Amino acid sequence: MQVLPACQSSALKTLCPSPEAFRKLGWLPTSDEVYNEFIDDLTGRTCNEKYSSQVTLLKPIQDFKTFIENDPIVYQEFISMFEGIEQSPTNYHELCNMFNDIFRKAPLYGDLGPPVYMIMARIMNTQAGFSAFTKESLNFHFKKLFDTWGLFLSSKNSRNVLVADQFDDKHYGWFSERAKTAMMINYPGRTFEKVFICDEHVPYHGFTSYDDFFNRRFRDKDTDRPVVGGVTDTTLIGAACESLSYNVSHNVQSLDTLVIKGEAYSLKHLLHNDPFTPQFEHGSIIQGFLNVTAYHRWHSPVNGTIVKIVNVPGTYFAQAPYTIGSPIPDNDRDPPPYLKSLVYFSNIAARQIMFIEADNKDIGLIFLVFIGMTEISTCEATVCEGQHVNRGDDLGMFHFGGSSFALGLRKDSKAKILEKFAKPGTVIRINELVASVRK
């Protein structure tokens, strides 16, 4: 019997996929050497007096820095979180300079993983970092940073990373053979140009920006991601996102502790104390995490009506409290602390909640939670409240970065989550069957 890494709670079975699974999906650098080269290069370019004196910080980064210095509590937390850290960034000045470099570019395909998390991981893993990163006032400034980056990633100037060039021995354009191979790993025998709407004969394959490429559409959904079982079978629940399984949870509590070892959903926090929350107490949740190279649009898991869409402001860099201060491993036996925090993120991170009333009364009301995570993803619904959708229809999309999602069922729902998703890192293809009504 396979022994899973220990991330247990009385209310849930949390799956901790191996570091290799996270690495394949672009959430971790391929090696310590790659990480160290990235930090050394970024440090050499930005963490010096010449850069600080000659390069102007982007306005939201300057506002972020000014906020830190004007708030005595936050200022002390930013001093404390860097204590004992020897590798840059070693203070908030260097951190702001690094942000200033990263946020002027679109992400390349490569061996690194999400660069923002690479420079934040160590300070996230401190008590002072946790205290600062859970403050609403600071997260207001983080949101301004990412909104500004999002404007650039939606502009034509962000398209230079889409070319087929190899930029160096660790970074590649998104149309390079290496990147296309990674994007096509779950489409055997197919090519990028056949799977997604684009035109390889025009510049940038016709994409207008990095974000336009990031949110590419299927050319023929029925060929590459058909609605399993057909739209007319209302007893089936499909996958809302292309992802890998992270956990399956049953008997979810209305209120649960978020600070003990292990992870748990606390429904009142997860659903932002919505009036629908009591319907899901003691119900079930399946959560997955997305590949950085994957399809980032959402599809409806059921035939039904969009009842409510809620945008929830939240945190961006607050990892699970029980992981604070734990070693950041330099081996393949254990994921780093922030990758043990995906359930915690779902309770407190910036996210969008969507409630759908299924046409099949044996399923009834379900919820979807879309959690923006690495680089830092934002959520956009393309449907409206009161709109009827069929299984497989577009619901919305993540913008700019990697992400996670959760689907929740009521206790009284006769639909049950398929057991195969209890295995960590199981591939979940969008529109495939994840649950079904069992009488």
VEXTIRO-677889 format. One record per residue (C-alpha): residue number from 0; x, y, z; residue in three letters. Coordinates in nm, 4 decimals. Example, Ala and Ser with C-alpha at 12.3 -4.5 7.8 and 13.67 -1.06 7.14 Angstrom:
! residues 2
{0; {1.2300; -0.4500; 0.7800}; "ALA"}
{1; {1.3670; -0.1060; 0.7140}; "SER"}
//
This chain:
! residues 439
{0; {0.0000; 0.0000; 0.0000}; "MET"}
{1; {0.1318; 0.3427; -0.0913}; "GLN"}
{2; {0.2083; 0.5649; 0.2069}; "VAL"}
{3; {0.1166; 0.9277; 0.1462}; "LEU"}
{4; {0.3109; 1.2197; 0.2948}; "PRO"}
{5; {0.1578; 1.3185; 0.6273}; "ALA"}
{6; {-0.0922; 1.6012; 0.5807}; "CYS"}
{7; {-0.3870; 1.4710; 0.7786}; "GLN"}
{8; {-0.6948; 1.6184; 0.9442}; "SER"}
{9; {-0.9959; 1.4498; 1.1001}; "SER"}
{10; {-1.2200; 1.6103; 0.8401}; "ALA"}
{11; {-1.0205; 1.5538; 0.5278}; "LEU"}
{12; {-0.7787; 1.3427; 0.3397}; "LYS"}
{13; {-0.5190; 1.5841; 0.2083}; "THR"}
{14; {-0.3094; 1.4640; -0.0782}; "LEU"}
{15; {0.0479; 1.5838; -0.0872}; "CYS"}
{16; {0.1809; 1.5033; -0.4329}; "PRO"}
{17; {0.5516; 1.4446; -0.4578}; "SER"}
{18; {0.7934; 1.7291; -0.5319}; "PRO"}
{19; {0.8468; 1.5674; -0.8713}; "GLU"}
{20; {0.4761; 1.6078; -0.9520}; "ALA"}
{21; {0.4911; 1.9775; -0.8593}; "PHE"}
{22; {0.8148; 2.0151; -1.0561}; "ARG"}
{23; {0.6651; 1.8657; -1.3712}; "LYS"}
{24; {0.3807; 2.1138; -1.3473}; "LEU"}
{25; {0.6169; 2.4098; -1.3244}; "GLY"}
{26; {0.5703; 2.4898; -0.9555}; "TRP"}
{27; {0.9305; 2.4131; -0.8539}; "LEU"}
{28; {1.2740; 2.4669; -1.0101}; "PRO"}
{29; {1.4227; 2.1596; -1.1722}; "THR"}
{30; {1.7255; 2.1770; -0.9419}; "SER"}
{31; {1.8918; 2.3820; -0.6696}; "ASP"}
{32; {2.1442; 2.4913; -0.9318}; "GLU"}
{33; {1.8692; 2.6487; -1.1426}; "VAL"}
{34; {1.7273; 2.8291; -0.8394}; "TYR"}
{35; {2.0671; 2.9578; -0.7267}; "ASN"}
{36; {2.1545; 3.0799; -1.0773}; "GLU"}
{37; {1.8254; 3.2705; -1.0950}; "PHE"}
{38; {1.8772; 3.4352; -0.7559}; "ILE"}
{39; {2.2429; 3.5168; -0.8275}; "ASP"}
{40; {2.1579; 3.6731; -1.1654}; "ASP"}
{41; {1.8649; 3.8742; -1.0292}; "LEU"}
{42; {2.0728; 3.9859; -0.7307}; "THR"}
{43; {2.3601; 4.0955; -0.9525}; "GLY"}
{44; {2.1320; 4.3085; -1.1686}; "ARG"}
{45; {1.9093; 4.4664; -0.9052}; "THR"}
{46; {2.0610; 4.4531; -0.5572}; "CYS"}
{47; {2.3228; 4.7238; -0.5848}; "ASN"}
{48; {2.3558; 5.0987; -0.5410}; "GLU"}
{49; {2.3715; 5.1657; -0.9144}; "LYS"}
{50; {2.0321; 5.0016; -0.9758}; "TYR"}
{51; {1.8764; 5.1729; -0.6758}; "SER"}
{52; {2.0018; 5.5157; -0.7844}; "SER"}
{53; {1.9372; 5.4912; -1.1587}; "GLN"}
{54; {1.6210; 5.2815; -1.1964}; "VAL"}
{55; {1.2822; 5.4218; -1.0986}; "THR"}
{56; {1.0498; 5.1846; -0.9197}; "LEU"}
{57; {0.7115; 5.1255; -1.0805}; "LEU"}
{58; {0.4584; 5.3440; -0.8994}; "LYS"}
{59; {0.2732; 5.0608; -0.7184}; "PRO"}
{60; {0.6080; 4.9205; -0.6009}; "ILE"}
{61; {0.7104; 5.2626; -0.4695}; "GLN"}
{62; {0.3695; 5.2906; -0.2999}; "ASP"}
{63; {0.4237; 4.9436; -0.1504}; "PHE"}
{64; {0.7656; 5.0476; -0.0185}; "LYS"}
{65; {0.6304; 5.3744; 0.1207}; "THR"}
{66; {0.3483; 5.1885; 0.2966}; "PHE"}
{67; {0.5998; 4.9571; 0.4650}; "ILE"}
{68; {0.8055; 5.2509; 0.5887}; "GLU"}
{69; {0.5053; 5.4550; 0.7076}; "ASN"}
{70; {0.3387; 5.1774; 0.9096}; "ASP"}
{71; {0.5456; 5.1075; 1.2245}; "PRO"}
{72; {0.4063; 4.7578; 1.2803}; "ILE"}
{73; {0.4452; 4.6450; 0.9189}; "VAL"}
{74; {0.7900; 4.8047; 0.9048}; "TYR"}
{75; {0.9085; 4.6045; 1.2061}; "GLN"}
{76; {0.7618; 4.2868; 1.0589}; "GLU"}
{77; {0.9526; 4.3440; 0.7350}; "PHE"}
{78; {1.2718; 4.3964; 0.9344}; "ILE"}
{79; {1.2100; 4.0797; 1.1373}; "SER"}
{80; {1.1133; 3.8512; 0.8472}; "MET"}
{81; {1.4546; 3.8960; 0.6861}; "PHE"}
{82; {1.6544; 3.8213; 1.0018}; "GLU"}
{83; {1.8950; 3.5330; 0.9452}; "GLY"}
{84; {1.8331; 3.5197; 0.5684}; "ILE"}
{85; {2.1660; 3.5199; 0.3875}; "GLU"}
{86; {2.0601; 3.4824; 0.0231}; "GLN"}
{87; {1.9000; 3.7808; -0.1495}; "SER"}
{88; {1.6570; 3.9314; -0.1032}; "PRO"}
{89; {1.7929; 4.0100; 0.2437}; "THR"}
{90; {1.5774; 4.3187; 0.3057}; "ASN"}
{91; {1.2674; 4.4888; 0.1696}; "TYR"}
{92; {1.4755; 4.7266; -0.0443}; "HIS"}
{93; {1.6181; 4.4325; -0.2403}; "GLU"}
{94; {1.2728; 4.2733; -0.2552}; "LEU"}
{95; {1.1256; 4.5860; -0.4151}; "CYS"}
{96; {1.4109; 4.6037; -0.6667}; "ASN"}
{97; {1.3509; 4.2401; -0.7608}; "MET"}
{98; {0.9776; 4.3045; -0.8007}; "PHE"}
{99; {1.0665; 4.5993; -1.0227}; "ASN"}
{100; {1.2610; 4.3694; -1.2549}; "ASP"}
{101; {1.0145; 4.0785; -1.2595}; "ILE"}
{102; {0.7042; 4.2935; -1.3126}; "PHE"}
{103; {0.8456; 4.4550; -1.6263}; "ARG"}
{104; {0.8544; 4.1222; -1.8124}; "LYS"}
{105; {0.6286; 3.8358; -1.9124}; "ALA"}
{106; {0.7198; 3.4874; -1.7858}; "PRO"}
{107; {0.9355; 3.2710; -2.0087}; "LEU"}
{108; {0.9035; 2.8965; -2.0296}; "TYR"}
{109; {1.1878; 2.7386; -1.8364}; "GLY"}
{110; {1.3267; 2.5339; -1.5524}; "ASP"}
{111; {1.2696; 2.7779; -1.2679}; "LEU"}
{112; {0.9113; 2.7702; -1.1506}; "GLY"}
{113; {0.7203; 3.0854; -1.0483}; "PRO"}
{114; {0.9816; 3.3600; -0.9922}; "PRO"}
{115; {0.7724; 3.5624; -0.7462}; "VAL"}
{116; {0.7447; 3.2638; -0.5137}; "TYR"}
{117; {1.1144; 3.1936; -0.5583}; "MET"}
{118; {1.2016; 3.5269; -0.3974}; "ILE"}
{119; {0.9178; 3.5143; -0.1411}; "MET"}
{120; {0.9488; 3.1543; -0.0162}; "ALA"}
{121; {1.1905; 3.2188; 0.2705}; "ARG"}
{122; {1.0143; 3.5208; 0.4165}; "ILE"}
{123; {0.6754; 3.3485; 0.3787}; "MET"}
{124; {0.8196; 3.0808; 0.6068}; "ASN"}
{125; {0.8630; 3.3187; 0.9025}; "THR"}
{126; {0.6233; 3.4236; 1.1762}; "GLN"}
{127; {0.6836; 3.7903; 1.0957}; "ALA"}
{128; {0.6112; 3.7195; 0.7299}; "GLY"}
{129; {0.2869; 3.5436; 0.8186}; "PHE"}
{130; {0.1818; 3.8331; 1.0405}; "SER"}
{131; {0.2526; 4.0892; 0.7686}; "ALA"}
{132; {0.1102; 3.8915; 0.4769}; "PHE"}
{133; {-0.2257; 3.8357; 0.6494}; "THR"}
{134; {-0.2856; 4.2094; 0.6939}; "LYS"}
{135; {-0.5635; 4.3481; 0.4737}; "GLU"}
{136; {-0.3811; 4.6792; 0.4375}; "SER"}
{137; {-0.0689; 4.5131; 0.2953}; "LEU"}
{138; {-0.2658; 4.2847; 0.0634}; "ASN"}
{139; {-0.4312; 4.5946; -0.0815}; "PHE"}
{140; {-0.0860; 4.6982; -0.2042}; "HIS"}
{141; {-0.0020; 4.3493; -0.3302}; "PHE"}
{142; {-0.3195; 4.3594; -0.5381}; "LYS"}
{143; {-0.2123; 4.6925; -0.6897}; "LYS"}
{144; {0.1223; 4.5360; -0.7819}; "LEU"}
{145; {-0.0389; 4.2447; -0.9618}; "PHE"}
{146; {-0.3043; 4.4590; -1.1289}; "ASP"}
{147; {-0.0254; 4.6688; -1.2787}; "THR"}
{148; {0.1627; 4.3611; -1.3948}; "TRP"}
{149; {-0.1609; 4.2324; -1.5424}; "GLY"}
{150; {-0.1933; 4.5450; -1.7565}; "LEU"}
{151; {0.1487; 4.4753; -1.9047}; "PHE"}
{152; {0.0728; 4.1045; -1.9589}; "LEU"}
{153; {-0.2406; 4.2086; -2.1493}; "SER"}
{154; {-0.0441; 4.4386; -2.3802}; "SER"}
{155; {0.1227; 4.3622; -2.7118}; "LYS"}
{156; {0.4606; 4.4368; -2.5530}; "ASN"}
{157; {0.4335; 4.1124; -2.3554}; "SER"}
{158; {0.4381; 3.8936; -2.6689}; "ARG"}
{159; {0.8160; 3.8738; -2.7090}; "ASN"}
{160; {0.8241; 3.5632; -2.4848}; "VAL"}
{161; {0.5989; 3.3723; -2.7263}; "LEU"}
{162; {0.8644; 3.3272; -2.9946}; "VAL"}
{163; {1.0388; 2.9960; -3.0588}; "ALA"}
{164; {1.3789; 3.1257; -2.9498}; "ASP"}
{165; {1.5958; 2.9804; -2.6776}; "GLN"}
{166; {1.6755; 3.2842; -2.4610}; "PHE"}
{167; {1.9500; 3.1062; -2.2657}; "ASP"}
{168; {2.0273; 2.7539; -2.1469}; "ASP"}
{169; {1.7420; 2.7651; -1.8918}; "LYS"}
{170; {1.4710; 2.9735; -2.0612}; "HIS"}
{171; {1.2752; 2.9278; -2.3819}; "TYR"}
{172; {1.0028; 3.0999; -2.5789}; "GLY"}
{173; {0.6569; 2.9482; -2.5483}; "TRP"}
{174; {0.6585; 2.8373; -2.9132}; "PHE"}
{175; {0.9889; 2.6531; -2.8766}; "SER"}
{176; {0.9723; 2.2777; -2.9258}; "GLU"}
{177; {1.0588; 2.2231; -2.5606}; "ARG"}
{178; {0.7687; 2.4374; -2.4404}; "ALA"}
{179; {0.5235; 2.2918; -2.6909}; "LYS"}
{180; {0.6184; 1.9396; -2.5831}; "THR"}
{181; {0.5388; 2.0323; -2.2236}; "ALA"}
{182; {0.2061; 2.1911; -2.3196}; "MET"}
{183; {0.1056; 1.8859; -2.5257}; "MET"}
{184; {0.1993; 1.6181; -2.2721}; "ILE"}
{185; {-0.1666; 1.5292; -2.2065}; "ASN"}
{186; {-0.2683; 1.5488; -2.5740}; "TYR"}
{187; {-0.0944; 1.2429; -2.7219}; "PRO"}
{188; {-0.0494; 1.2541; -3.0975}; "GLY"}
{189; {-0.1730; 1.6124; -3.1217}; "ARG"}
{190; {0.0063; 1.9402; -3.1905}; "THR"}
{191; {-0.0373; 2.2817; -3.0333}; "PHE"}
{192; {-0.1643; 2.4263; -3.3607}; "GLU"}
{193; {-0.4295; 2.1535; -3.3951}; "LYS"}
{194; {-0.5493; 2.1686; -3.0359}; "VAL"}
{195; {-0.5707; 2.5463; -2.9861}; "PHE"}
{196; {-0.7086; 2.8302; -3.1968}; "ILE"}
{197; {-0.4083; 3.0066; -3.3493}; "CYS"}
{198; {-0.2370; 3.0724; -3.6824}; "ASP"}
{199; {0.1249; 2.9624; -3.7009}; "GLU"}
{200; {0.1732; 3.1597; -4.0239}; "HIS"}
{201; {0.1328; 3.5035; -3.8654}; "VAL"}
{202; {0.3470; 3.6737; -3.5982}; "PRO"}
{203; {0.2982; 3.5360; -3.2480}; "TYR"}
{204; {0.0524; 3.2801; -3.3905}; "HIS"}
{205; {-0.2065; 3.5590; -3.3870}; "GLY"}
{206; {-0.2082; 3.6062; -3.0093}; "PHE"}
{207; {-0.2419; 3.9702; -2.9080}; "THR"}
{208; {-0.0613; 3.9437; -2.5719}; "SER"}
{209; {0.0889; 3.6994; -2.3257}; "TYR"}
{210; {-0.2462; 3.6786; -2.1479}; "ASP"}
{211; {-0.4271; 3.6097; -2.4752}; "ASP"}
{212; {-0.1920; 3.3149; -2.5255}; "PHE"}
{213; {-0.2299; 3.2081; -2.1618}; "PHE"}
{214; {-0.6089; 3.1926; -2.2075}; "ASN"}
{215; {-0.5997; 3.0151; -2.5425}; "ARG"}
{216; {-0.9147; 2.8334; -2.6533}; "ARG"}
{217; {-0.9662; 2.4831; -2.7842}; "PHE"}
{218; {-1.0045; 2.4607; -3.1599}; "ARG"}
{219; {-1.2349; 2.1589; -3.1276}; "ASP"}
{220; {-1.3343; 2.0789; -2.7708}; "LYS"}
{221; {-1.5268; 1.7698; -2.8811}; "ASP"}
{222; {-1.2054; 1.6205; -3.0200}; "THR"}
{223; {-0.9588; 1.7019; -2.7435}; "ASP"}
{224; {-1.1730; 1.7359; -2.4294}; "ARG"}
{225; {-1.5184; 1.5914; -2.5011}; "PRO"}
{226; {-1.7923; 1.6092; -2.2393}; "VAL"}
{227; {-1.7749; 1.2544; -2.1036}; "VAL"}
{228; {-2.1125; 1.0812; -2.1091}; "GLY"}
{229; {-2.2712; 1.3557; -2.3172}; "GLY"}
{230; {-2.4455; 1.6747; -2.2135}; "VAL"}
{231; {-2.7868; 1.5099; -2.1810}; "THR"}
{232; {-2.6812; 1.2836; -1.8907}; "ASP"}
{233; {-2.7521; 1.5065; -1.5915}; "THR"}
{234; {-2.6389; 1.2460; -1.3368}; "THR"}
{235; {-2.2735; 1.3200; -1.4160}; "LEU"}
{236; {-2.0445; 1.5928; -1.2815}; "ILE"}
{237; {-1.7483; 1.6956; -1.4953}; "GLY"}
{238; {-1.4118; 1.8486; -1.4150}; "ALA"}
{239; {-1.4192; 2.2283; -1.4150}; "ALA"}
{240; {-1.0441; 2.2667; -1.4697}; "CYS"}
{241; {-0.7524; 2.0861; -1.6313}; "GLU"}
{242; {-0.5496; 1.9942; -1.3222}; "SER"}
{243; {-0.3975; 1.7343; -1.0919}; "LEU"}
{244; {-0.5698; 1.6159; -0.7748}; "SER"}
{245; {-0.4515; 1.7671; -0.4467}; "TYR"}
{246; {-0.7083; 1.6376; -0.1998}; "ASN"}
{247; {-1.0489; 1.4845; -0.1496}; "VAL"}
{248; {-1.2314; 1.5845; 0.1683}; "SER"}
{249; {-1.5488; 1.4486; 0.3289}; "HIS"}
{250; {-1.7497; 1.5600; 0.6332}; "ASN"}
{251; {-1.6283; 1.9169; 0.5885}; "VAL"}
{252; {-1.6928; 2.1341; 0.8936}; "GLN"}
{253; {-1.8620; 2.4715; 0.9059}; "SER"}
{254; {-1.5786; 2.5952; 1.1272}; "LEU"}
{255; {-1.2466; 2.4166; 1.1560}; "ASP"}
{256; {-0.9090; 2.5129; 1.2904}; "THR"}
{257; {-0.6616; 2.6525; 1.0404}; "LEU"}
{258; {-0.3554; 2.6459; 1.2643}; "VAL"}
{259; {-0.2945; 2.2838; 1.3688}; "ILE"}
{260; {-0.0717; 2.0435; 1.1791}; "LYS"}
{261; {-0.2468; 1.9296; 0.8665}; "GLY"}
{262; {-0.4958; 2.1112; 0.6487}; "GLU"}
{263; {-0.8701; 2.1516; 0.6802}; "ALA"}
{264; {-1.1453; 2.3399; 0.5055}; "TYR"}
{265; {-1.3391; 2.5796; 0.7239}; "SER"}
{266; {-1.6542; 2.6392; 0.5219}; "LEU"}
{267; {-1.7454; 2.9758; 0.6708}; "LYS"}
{268; {-1.4011; 3.1032; 0.5756}; "HIS"}
{269; {-1.3783; 2.9196; 0.2431}; "LEU"}
{270; {-1.7198; 3.0497; 0.1304}; "LEU"}
{271; {-1.6752; 3.3937; 0.2880}; "HIS"}
{272; {-1.9607; 3.3332; 0.5323}; "ASN"}
{273; {-2.2108; 3.3127; 0.2472}; "ASP"}
{274; {-2.5738; 3.2318; 0.3414}; "PRO"}
{275; {-2.5419; 2.9112; 0.1345}; "PHE"}
{276; {-2.2653; 2.7820; 0.3656}; "THR"}
{277; {-2.4863; 2.5655; 0.5953}; "PRO"}
{278; {-2.6001; 2.3558; 0.2974}; "GLN"}
{279; {-2.2436; 2.2284; 0.2496}; "PHE"}
{280; {-2.1661; 2.1388; 0.6109}; "GLU"}
{281; {-2.0574; 1.7711; 0.6302}; "HIS"}
{282; {-2.0404; 1.7619; 0.2517}; "GLY"}
{283; {-1.7482; 1.6757; 0.0231}; "SER"}
{284; {-1.4805; 1.8717; -0.1628}; "ILE"}
{285; {-1.2339; 1.7803; -0.4361}; "ILE"}
{286; {-0.9434; 2.0178; -0.5001}; "GLN"}
{287; {-0.6903; 2.0258; -0.7818}; "GLY"}
{288; {-0.3929; 2.2387; -0.8824}; "PHE"}
{289; {-0.3162; 2.3533; -1.2341}; "LEU"}
{290; {-0.0105; 2.3027; -1.4486}; "ASN"}
{291; {0.1652; 2.6280; -1.5378}; "VAL"}
{292; {0.1600; 2.5116; -1.9022}; "THR"}
{293; {-0.2018; 2.3918; -1.8948}; "ALA"}
{294; {-0.5354; 2.5161; -2.0263}; "TYR"}
{295; {-0.6544; 2.7851; -1.7827}; "HIS"}
{296; {-1.0205; 2.8283; -1.8697}; "ARG"}
{297; {-1.3046; 2.6891; -1.6578}; "TRP"}
{298; {-1.5934; 2.4726; -1.7805}; "HIS"}
{299; {-1.9247; 2.4062; -1.6116}; "SER"}
{300; {-1.9312; 2.0719; -1.4281}; "PRO"}
{301; {-2.3115; 2.0400; -1.4522}; "VAL"}
{302; {-2.6197; 2.1449; -1.6433}; "ASN"}
{303; {-2.7630; 2.4186; -1.4259}; "GLY"}
{304; {-2.8144; 2.7837; -1.3420}; "THR"}
{305; {-2.5525; 3.0263; -1.2130}; "ILE"}
{306; {-2.6999; 3.1364; -0.8801}; "VAL"}
{307; {-2.4274; 3.3612; -0.7414}; "LYS"}
{308; {-2.0737; 3.4798; -0.8193}; "ILE"}
{309; {-1.8670; 3.6271; -0.5365}; "VAL"}
{310; {-1.5215; 3.7854; -0.5612}; "ASN"}
{311; {-1.3385; 3.7547; -0.2303}; "VAL"}
{312; {-1.0356; 3.9700; -0.1502}; "PRO"}
{313; {-0.7741; 3.7854; 0.0463}; "GLY"}
{314; {-0.4101; 3.7091; 0.1008}; "THR"}
{315; {-0.1370; 3.6389; -0.1540}; "TYR"}
{316; {0.1630; 3.5070; 0.0403}; "PHE"}
{317; {0.0349; 3.3686; 0.3736}; "ALA"}
{318; {0.1241; 2.9988; 0.3973}; "GLN"}
{319; {-0.0394; 2.7528; 0.6390}; "ALA"}
{320; {0.0454; 2.8437; 1.0021}; "PRO"}
{321; {0.1538; 2.4914; 1.0962}; "TYR"}
{322; {0.4228; 2.5030; 0.8258}; "THR"}
{323; {0.5822; 2.8274; 0.9502}; "ILE"}
{324; {0.9482; 2.7734; 1.0310}; "GLY"}
{325; {0.9622; 2.4223; 0.8881}; "SER"}
{326; {1.2708; 2.3403; 0.6813}; "PRO"}
{327; {1.2628; 2.4242; 0.3128}; "ILE"}
{328; {1.3795; 2.0862; 0.1792}; "PRO"}
{329; {1.6690; 2.0518; -0.0604}; "ASP"}
{330; {1.5663; 1.7007; -0.1618}; "ASN"}
{331; {1.2815; 1.5223; -0.3378}; "ASP"}
{332; {1.1215; 1.3660; -0.0296}; "ARG"}
{333; {0.8951; 1.6516; 0.0714}; "ASP"}
{334; {0.7329; 1.9548; -0.0949}; "PRO"}
{335; {0.8284; 2.3007; 0.0369}; "PRO"}
{336; {0.5989; 2.4555; 0.2985}; "PRO"}
{337; {0.3951; 2.6737; 0.0621}; "TYR"}
{338; {0.3040; 2.3697; -0.1497}; "LEU"}
{339; {0.1641; 2.2034; 0.1625}; "LYS"}
{340; {-0.0684; 2.5008; 0.2014}; "SER"}
{341; {-0.3110; 2.4711; -0.0905}; "LEU"}
{342; {-0.6110; 2.3907; 0.1309}; "VAL"}
{343; {-0.5170; 2.6772; 0.3610}; "TYR"}
{344; {-0.4879; 2.9076; 0.0593}; "PHE"}
{345; {-0.8431; 2.8164; -0.0409}; "SER"}
{346; {-0.9695; 2.9434; 0.2960}; "ASN"}
{347; {-0.7920; 3.2787; 0.2970}; "ILE"}
{348; {-0.6447; 3.3643; -0.0454}; "ALA"}
{349; {-0.7958; 3.6000; -0.3020}; "ALA"}
{350; {-1.0513; 3.3882; -0.4893}; "ARG"}
{351; {-1.3794; 3.3725; -0.6777}; "GLN"}
{352; {-1.6737; 3.1614; -0.5600}; "ILE"}
{353; {-1.9436; 3.0425; -0.7984}; "MET"}
{354; {-2.2657; 2.8689; -0.6874}; "PHE"}
{355; {-2.4524; 2.6631; -0.9487}; "ILE"}
{356; {-2.7940; 2.5006; -0.9002}; "GLU"}
{357; {-2.7817; 2.1766; -1.0984}; "ALA"}
{358; {-3.0861; 2.0814; -1.3049}; "ASP"}
{359; {-3.0685; 1.7375; -1.1454}; "ASN"}
{360; {-3.2189; 1.7707; -0.7958}; "LYS"}
{361; {-3.0157; 1.4717; -0.6771}; "ASP"}
{362; {-2.7117; 1.6973; -0.7172}; "ILE"}
{363; {-2.8694; 2.0303; -0.6254}; "GLY"}
{364; {-2.6531; 2.3269; -0.5339}; "LEU"}
{365; {-2.2761; 2.2963; -0.5857}; "ILE"}
{366; {-1.9955; 2.5455; -0.5402}; "PHE"}
{367; {-1.6749; 2.6135; -0.7276}; "LEU"}
{368; {-1.3858; 2.8074; -0.5758}; "VAL"}
{369; {-1.1205; 2.9420; -0.8114}; "PHE"}
{370; {-0.8019; 3.0386; -0.6273}; "ILE"}
{371; {-0.5425; 3.2571; -0.7945}; "GLY"}
{372; {-0.1951; 3.1570; -0.6860}; "MET"}
{373; {0.1456; 3.1640; -0.8488}; "THR"}
{374; {0.2544; 3.4689; -1.0497}; "GLU"}
{375; {-0.0217; 3.5805; -0.9238}; "ILE"}
{376; {-0.3254; 3.4490; -1.1042}; "SER"}
{377; {-0.6505; 3.6444; -1.1078}; "THR"}
{378; {-1.0002; 3.5097; -1.1710}; "CYS"}
{379; {-1.2587; 3.6266; -1.4246}; "GLU"}
{380; {-1.6074; 3.4858; -1.4766}; "ALA"}
{381; {-1.7498; 3.5033; -1.8293}; "THR"}
{382; {-2.1027; 3.4072; -1.7213}; "VAL"}
{383; {-2.3545; 3.6023; -1.5168}; "CYS"}
{384; {-2.5959; 3.5255; -1.2365}; "GLU"}
{385; {-2.9203; 3.3747; -1.3638}; "GLY"}
{386; {-2.7578; 3.2324; -1.6776}; "GLN"}
{387; {-2.8204; 2.8672; -1.7635}; "HIS"}
{388; {-2.5175; 2.6601; -1.8645}; "VAL"}
{389; {-2.4619; 2.3067; -1.9837}; "ASN"}
{390; {-2.1854; 2.0755; -1.8730}; "ARG"}
{391; {-1.8693; 2.1720; -2.0606}; "GLY"}
{392; {-1.9721; 2.5330; -2.1305}; "ASP"}
{393; {-1.7191; 2.8083; -2.0586}; "ASP"}
{394; {-1.7507; 2.9695; -1.7149}; "LEU"}
{395; {-1.4427; 3.1901; -1.6969}; "GLY"}
{396; {-1.0658; 3.1812; -1.6721}; "MET"}
{397; {-0.7530; 3.2381; -1.4696}; "PHE"}
{398; {-0.5297; 3.5214; -1.5850}; "HIS"}
{399; {-0.1515; 3.5374; -1.5816}; "PHE"}
{400; {-0.0457; 3.2504; -1.3536}; "GLY"}
{401; {-0.0843; 2.9125; -1.1905}; "GLY"}
{402; {-0.3890; 2.8353; -0.9864}; "SER"}
{403; {-0.6021; 2.5935; -0.7868}; "SER"}
{404; {-0.9724; 2.5128; -0.7784}; "PHE"}
{405; {-1.2174; 2.3282; -0.5540}; "ALA"}
{406; {-1.5612; 2.1773; -0.6185}; "LEU"}
{407; {-1.8008; 2.1258; -0.3275}; "GLY"}
{408; {-2.1051; 1.8994; -0.2868}; "LEU"}
{409; {-2.3798; 1.9185; -0.0246}; "ARG"}
{410; {-2.4102; 1.6474; 0.2398}; "LYS"}
{411; {-2.7539; 1.5602; 0.0977}; "ASP"}
{412; {-2.6251; 1.5362; -0.2576}; "SER"}
{413; {-2.6536; 1.1881; -0.4028}; "LYS"}
{414; {-2.3445; 1.2546; -0.6151}; "ALA"}
{415; {-2.0213; 1.0926; -0.5006}; "LYS"}
{416; {-1.6636; 1.1811; -0.5961}; "ILE"}
{417; {-1.4818; 0.9075; -0.7886}; "LEU"}
{418; {-1.2346; 0.7162; -0.5741}; "GLU"}
{419; {-0.9517; 0.7375; -0.8274}; "LYS"}
{420; {-0.8947; 1.1014; -0.7343}; "PHE"}
{421; {-0.7856; 0.9946; -0.3853}; "ALA"}
{422; {-0.4454; 0.9231; -0.5411}; "LYS"}
{423; {-0.2117; 1.2232; -0.5192}; "PRO"}
{424; {-0.1270; 1.3892; -0.8466}; "GLY"}
{425; {-0.3933; 1.2102; -1.0511}; "THR"}
{426; {-0.4471; 1.3880; -1.3833}; "VAL"}
{427; {-0.7901; 1.5526; -1.4036}; "ILE"}
{428; {-0.8793; 1.6367; -1.7622}; "ARG"}
{429; {-1.1333; 1.9127; -1.8045}; "ILE"}
{430; {-1.4841; 1.7775; -1.8865}; "ASN"}
{431; {-1.3990; 1.4262; -1.7663}; "GLU"}
{432; {-1.6156; 1.2601; -1.5028}; "LEU"}
{433; {-1.5215; 1.3477; -1.1420}; "VAL"}
{434; {-1.8468; 1.2541; -0.9657}; "ALA"}
{435; {-2.1822; 1.0931; -1.0396}; "SER"}
{436; {-2.5207; 1.0341; -0.8806}; "VAL"}
{437; {-2.5452; 0.7024; -0.7003}; "ARG"}
{438; {-2.8812; 0.5930; -0.5647}; "LYS"}
//
